[in-house]
Amino acid sequence: MAHVGIFFGTTSGNTRKIAKMIQKRFGEEWIDKPKNVNRVTAEEIAAYDRLILGTPTMGSGQLPGLSADCEEESWEEFLPELEEIDFSGKTVALFGLGDQVGYPDEFVDGLMELYEVVTERGGRVVGAWPAQGYTFQQSQALVDGHFVGLALDQDNQGEQTEARLEAWLRQIAPEMGLPL
């Protein structure tokens, strides 16, 4: 088993694509193959001491899932299982996708739901990301002027994704035991 597990929810495939980019950046000896949360168990996630979790934000700030008109189950349905995990001693980094133009009042809100589950169960979240460079009205995922994880907008700022992702990975690498 690699050092870091990466798990994601997705609707359009964009979050999966980012998860694969992260895994490719470090390689299989460091990060296991990314897995969709609709195909895993809580035990699979709990097996890792270092995790990267990714999610898009749907509609009015929801996690992806059936009530958000997704075709498959996702984070919404998996959240009760995630709430059973003891995250004490675990280091977790979060990344989220959103649309700051189409949904300026809910930009990457889904990140906060994952953040709360992890921190309420003793986990340490790393990788806060500055809100500068984005144009949105509000986000529940902000704490002290920073997003609780990497915020990406493939719809309106896709050209910035690779640079933001690389900077974020360099930021979290020491905390996750990953090589620079």
C-alpha positions as CSV (number, residue, x, y, z in Angstrom):
1,M,0.0,0.0,0.0
2,A,1.3,3.5,-0.9
3,H,1.7,6.2,1.7
4,V,-1.4,8.3,0.7
5,G,-4.9,7.3,-0.3
6,I,-6.9,9.5,-2.6
7,F,-10.7,9.4,-2.7
8,F,-13.1,11.5,-4.7
9,G,-16.7,12.1,-5.6
10,T,-17.6,13.2,-9.1
11,T,-20.4,13.9,-11.5
12,S,-18.7,15.1,-14.7
13,G,-15.4,13.4,-14.3
14,N,-13.5,16.6,-13.5
15,T,-12.8,15.7,-9.9
16,R,-11.6,12.3,-11.0
17,K,-9.3,13.9,-13.5
18,I,-7.7,16.1,-10.8
19,A,-7.3,13.1,-8.5
20,K,-5.5,11.3,-11.3
21,M,-3.2,14.3,-11.9
22,I,-2.3,14.3,-8.2
23,Q,-1.5,10.5,-8.3
24,K,0.5,10.8,-11.5
25,R,2.6,13.7,-10.0
26,F,3.9,11.5,-7.2
27,G,3.5,8.0,-8.7
28,E,2.1,4.8,-7.4
29,E,4.7,4.2,-4.8
30,W,3.5,7.3,-3.0
31,I,-0.2,7.6,-3.8
32,D,-2.5,4.7,-4.5
33,K,-4.8,4.7,-7.5
34,P,-7.6,7.3,-6.9
35,K,-10.9,5.7,-5.9
36,N,-14.5,6.9,-6.3
37,V,-16.3,7.0,-3.0
38,N,-19.2,5.2,-4.6
39,R,-17.0,2.1,-4.9
40,V,-15.2,2.0,-1.5
41,T,-15.9,1.2,2.1
42,A,-15.2,3.2,5.2
43,E,-12.6,0.6,6.1
44,E,-10.6,1.3,2.9
45,I,-10.4,5.0,3.8
46,A,-9.6,4.3,7.5
47,A,-6.7,2.1,6.4
48,Y,-4.7,5.3,5.5
49,D,-3.0,7.7,7.9
50,R,-2.7,10.3,5.1
51,L,-5.6,11.1,2.8
52,I,-6.5,13.4,0.0
53,L,-10.2,13.9,-0.5
54,G,-11.8,15.7,-3.5
55,T,-15.3,16.8,-4.3
56,P,-17.2,19.1,-6.6
57,T,-19.9,21.3,-5.2
58,M,-23.3,20.9,-6.7
59,G,-26.2,23.4,-7.2
60,S,-26.9,25.2,-4.0
61,G,-23.7,24.2,-2.2
62,Q,-24.3,20.5,-1.9
63,L,-22.0,17.5,-2.0
64,P,-22.6,15.4,-5.1
65,G,-25.2,12.7,-4.7
66,L,-28.7,11.6,-5.7
67,S,-30.5,14.5,-4.2
68,A,-28.3,16.9,-6.2
69,D,-29.6,15.2,-9.4
70,C,-26.4,13.1,-9.9
71,E,-26.8,9.9,-11.8
72,E,-24.9,7.9,-9.2
73,E,-24.4,7.9,-5.5
74,S,-21.4,9.9,-4.2
75,W,-20.3,11.8,-1.1
76,E,-23.8,12.6,0.0
77,E,-24.6,8.9,0.4
78,F,-21.1,8.0,1.7
79,L,-21.0,10.7,4.3
80,P,-22.7,8.6,7.1
81,E,-19.9,5.9,6.6
82,L,-17.2,8.6,6.7
83,E,-18.7,9.9,10.0
84,E,-17.9,6.4,11.5
85,I,-14.2,6.8,10.9
86,D,-11.9,7.9,13.7
87,F,-9.6,10.4,12.0
88,S,-7.4,10.9,15.1
89,G,-3.7,10.8,14.0
90,K,-4.7,11.2,10.3
91,T,-3.5,14.0,8.1
92,V,-6.0,15.0,5.4
93,A,-5.8,17.4,2.5
94,L,-8.9,18.5,0.6
95,F,-9.5,19.8,-2.9
96,G,-12.8,21.0,-4.3
97,L,-14.2,22.1,-7.7
98,G,-16.8,24.8,-8.1
99,D,-18.1,27.4,-10.5
100,Q,-17.5,30.9,-9.1
101,V,-19.4,32.6,-11.8
102,G,-22.5,30.4,-12.1
103,Y,-22.7,29.8,-8.3
104,P,-21.0,32.8,-6.7
105,D,-22.8,32.3,-3.4
106,E,-21.9,28.7,-2.9
107,F,-18.4,28.5,-4.4
108,V,-16.7,25.2,-3.3
109,D,-19.1,24.9,-0.3
110,G,-18.8,21.1,-0.4
111,L,-15.3,21.3,0.9
112,M,-16.6,22.5,4.3
113,E,-18.8,19.4,4.7
114,L,-15.7,17.1,4.3
115,Y,-13.6,19.4,6.5
116,E,-16.2,19.3,9.3
117,V,-16.4,15.5,9.2
118,V,-12.7,15.1,9.3
119,T,-12.0,17.7,12.0
120,E,-14.9,16.7,14.2
121,R,-13.5,13.2,14.3
122,G,-10.0,14.2,15.3
123,G,-8.3,14.6,11.9
124,R,-5.8,17.3,11.0
125,V,-6.6,19.1,7.8
126,V,-3.6,20.6,5.9
127,G,-3.5,22.6,2.6
128,A,-5.5,25.7,3.3
129,W,-5.6,27.8,0.1
130,P,-5.8,31.6,-0.3
131,A,-9.0,33.1,-1.6
132,Q,-7.2,35.7,-3.7
133,G,-7.5,35.3,-7.4
134,Y,-11.1,34.1,-7.4
135,T,-14.3,36.2,-8.0
136,F,-17.2,34.9,-5.9
137,Q,-19.7,36.4,-3.4
138,Q,-19.3,33.9,-0.5
139,S,-18.2,30.4,0.4
140,Q,-18.8,28.3,3.4
141,A,-15.4,26.8,2.8
142,L,-13.5,29.9,4.0
143,V,-11.8,30.0,7.4
144,D,-9.7,33.1,8.2
145,G,-9.7,34.2,4.6
146,H,-8.5,30.8,3.2
147,F,-10.3,27.9,1.7
148,V,-10.0,24.8,3.8
149,G,-8.5,23.1,0.8
150,L,-7.5,23.8,-2.8
151,A,-10.3,25.5,-4.8
152,L,-10.4,24.9,-8.5
153,D,-12.8,26.3,-11.1
154,Q,-12.5,24.3,-14.3
155,D,-15.4,26.2,-15.9
156,N,-13.9,29.7,-15.6
157,Q,-10.3,29.4,-14.6
158,G,-9.2,26.1,-16.1
159,E,-6.0,27.6,-17.4
160,Q,-4.9,28.1,-13.8
161,T,-5.6,24.6,-12.6
162,E,-2.1,23.1,-13.3
163,A,-0.2,26.0,-11.6
164,R,-2.6,26.0,-8.6
165,L,-2.4,22.3,-8.3
166,E,1.4,22.2,-8.4
167,A,1.7,25.0,-5.9
168,W,-0.8,23.2,-3.5
169,L,1.0,19.9,-3.9
170,R,4.3,21.5,-3.0
171,Q,2.6,23.0,0.0
172,I,1.1,19.8,1.3
173,A,4.0,17.4,0.3
174,P,6.0,17.8,3.6
175,E,2.8,17.4,5.7
176,M,1.9,14.2,3.8
177,G,5.3,12.7,3.7
178,L,5.5,13.1,-0.1
179,P,8.7,14.0,-2.0
180,L,9.0,17.5,-3.5
